[in-house]
Amino acid sequence: MARRIVGSAAAVMLLALAGGLMAAGGSQSLRSAGARIGILAGAAAAPQHFSDPNYTATLIRDYSMIEPENQMKWRATEPARGQFNFRPGDELVRFAQAHGMKVRGHNLLWAKFNPAWLYRGHFTPAQLREIMRQHITRVAGHYAGRVFAWDVVNEAFDREGHLRHSIWYDRPGIGLAGDGTAYIAQAFRWAHAADPKALLFYNDFDAEGINAKSDAIYAMVKDFKARGVPIDGVGLQAHLGLNAAGVSQLAANIARFGGLGVQVQITELDVRVPVNAQGQLLSSNELARQAKVYGRVAEACAQEPACTAFQTWGFTDRYSWIPHHTHEKFGFALPFSSAYKPKPAYYAILSAFKKAERNRSVTGQRIRLERERLR
Ligand code: 9MR
């Protein structure tokens, strides 16, 4: 009798433990639910937080892919001309490898957040062309075989779908000013030469819906595919708010890129929520509204075979660019609380992935396409 009681108490404890694990992601993690439908579950991460055991435990449990939030950007990798620093990026790669995660590289070329030496150098187009070639070659070459996909060019179009002015395009540019997307094509060619196996992406924000910007990206991808410029995918950042108008067209937008033979990855999803002067939520209803947006993005990605990754920009409200960037007017943008508790947004993603699991034909198509691409 006594033994039976001990036995059943142990069973109850086991059940409770299993329940606790499930609640915290455990056997139902984003990572495993994503894997079952052929989607990588990703998060932007930063090695300076690796000393926080809650941070690493959450990453390892719930994510199959990480991307350095800042460590592979130009300012980090080439702080002085011709002098490369791969230490922080390497640390992130080592962490990913130790835990069976893929690494998305971000990014090889951007108009913003470059080192001062680049802006102040008064380089000629010929010099800039050589600086750009060397940078892409060195960085993509260093990470060859360890970074499976690169954002080769980041945020080159404005909201009207025109090319933004930039040091690479026309100020002064690498000698291709006025030649439309030629400088972008050049970046992709150099990246491909440095790492022929990496998947090469163009990445931008506010292009989730069908609008002037996503139309311009679509036209560029179509042109690149027709001319054999090596492009494999489009990254849709998805920095969203509670209204997130473009999300209703997200599935259709992903489908049209799929029709061009490229994949789409959700690369930087976060959903900002307004906060009061004390930095608190206006009401708990906001988190339910936020979860709806997360769920809709996850559903759109899961239902389209071209969508191969679902990544958020960070994962815990403890570390997010949103409060600082919005002068503390918004916050709470990510799927885990600052205490690493899964929020309604987390469960919305999980349930969208599980719902998609029932639709095996989409998963089958996605996996088959992915294999063909990697061949
Ligand atoms: O979150 C990033 C922040 O910490 C950096 O200060 C900033 C500049 O490098 O970049 C932020 O990340 C951006 C990403 O690289 C590109 N898309 C927009 C992201 C948010 O600004």
Boltz pocket constraint, residues with backbone or C-beta under 6 A from the ligand:
constraints:
  - pocket:
      binder: B
      contacts: [[A, 69], [A, 70], [A, 73], [A, 113], [A, 154], [A, 205], [A, 237], [A, 268], [A, 321]]
      max_distance: 6.0
